[in-house]
Amino acid sequence: MVGHPVDAVKTEVFGLNHLSWTQAARVKGRNVLPQLLQEDNFIQATHLRFFGAELVRQMSMFLNEYLFYYYFRDVALRGSRKKN
């Protein structure tokens, strides 16, 4: 998505285990994450689509997919119950 190999992207992540947030994604020292989070096609191409663009942009971070169960517990439970 940024036009560089994965190895060229250095991320700054904080949190604990599955509860983690990426606050920066640097390519040659430049944080490209803010720009990516403004692009609808980036959000739709990743698991961020489950959070919705509004929340992702409000947080200004790349959210770990497991955070869905924390932020949207009731939705996740309903979805789980429907499958059983």
C-alpha positions as CSV (number, residue, x, y, z in Angstrom):
1,M,0.0,0.0,0.0
2,V,2.9,2.4,0.5
3,G,4.9,1.3,-2.5
4,H,7.8,-0.2,-0.5
5,P,8.7,-3.7,0.6
6,V,7.4,-4.7,4.0
7,D,10.9,-4.8,5.4
8,A,11.2,-1.1,4.6
9,V,8.3,-0.2,6.9
10,K,9.1,0.3,10.6
11,T,6.2,0.3,13.0
12,E,5.7,1.8,16.5
13,V,3.3,-0.4,18.4
14,F,2.2,-0.3,22.0
15,G,-0.1,-2.4,24.1
16,L,-0.1,-5.9,25.5
17,N,-0.5,-9.0,23.5
18,H,-3.7,-8.8,21.5
19,L,-4.6,-5.4,22.8
20,S,-2.2,-3.3,20.7
21,W,-2.3,-0.2,18.6
22,T,0.1,0.9,15.9
23,Q,0.8,4.6,16.3
24,A,3.3,5.1,13.4
25,A,4.5,3.3,10.3
26,R,7.7,4.9,9.0
27,V,9.2,4.6,5.6
28,K,12.7,6.2,5.4
29,G,11.9,8.0,8.6
30,R,8.5,9.5,7.4
31,N,5.4,8.4,9.2
32,V,3.0,7.3,6.4
33,L,0.2,6.0,8.7
34,P,-1.8,9.3,9.0
35,Q,-2.0,9.5,5.2
36,L,-3.0,5.8,4.9
37,L,-5.8,6.2,7.5
38,Q,-7.3,8.9,5.4
39,E,-7.7,6.6,2.4
40,D,-10.9,4.7,2.2
41,N,-9.4,2.0,0.0
42,F,-6.7,1.3,2.7
43,I,-9.3,0.9,5.4
44,Q,-11.5,-1.3,3.2
45,A,-8.5,-3.5,2.2
46,T,-7.7,-4.3,5.8
47,H,-9.5,-5.5,8.9
48,L,-9.9,-1.9,9.8
49,R,-13.1,-2.0,7.8
50,F,-14.8,-3.8,10.7
51,F,-14.1,-0.8,13.0
52,G,-15.4,1.7,10.5
53,A,-13.5,4.7,9.0
54,E,-14.9,7.1,11.6
55,L,-13.5,5.3,14.6
56,V,-10.2,4.5,12.9
57,R,-9.7,8.2,11.9
58,Q,-10.7,9.4,15.4
59,M,-8.1,7.0,17.0
60,S,-5.5,8.0,14.3
61,M,-4.0,4.5,14.8
62,F,-3.9,1.1,13.1
63,L,-6.0,-1.1,15.5
64,N,-5.1,-4.7,16.2
65,E,-8.0,-6.9,14.9
66,Y,-8.7,-8.3,18.4
67,L,-9.6,-4.9,19.6
68,F,-12.9,-5.4,17.7
69,Y,-14.0,-7.7,20.6
70,Y,-13.2,-4.9,23.1
71,Y,-14.7,-1.9,21.2
72,F,-17.7,-3.8,19.8
73,R,-18.3,-6.5,22.3
74,D,-22.1,-6.7,21.8
75,V,-21.7,-6.9,18.0
76,A,-19.1,-9.6,18.3
77,L,-21.3,-11.6,20.7
78,R,-24.3,-11.4,18.5
79,G,-22.3,-12.5,15.5
80,S,-20.9,-15.4,17.5
81,R,-24.3,-16.6,18.6
82,K,-25.7,-16.5,15.1
83,K,-23.0,-18.9,13.9
84,N,-23.8,-21.5,16.6
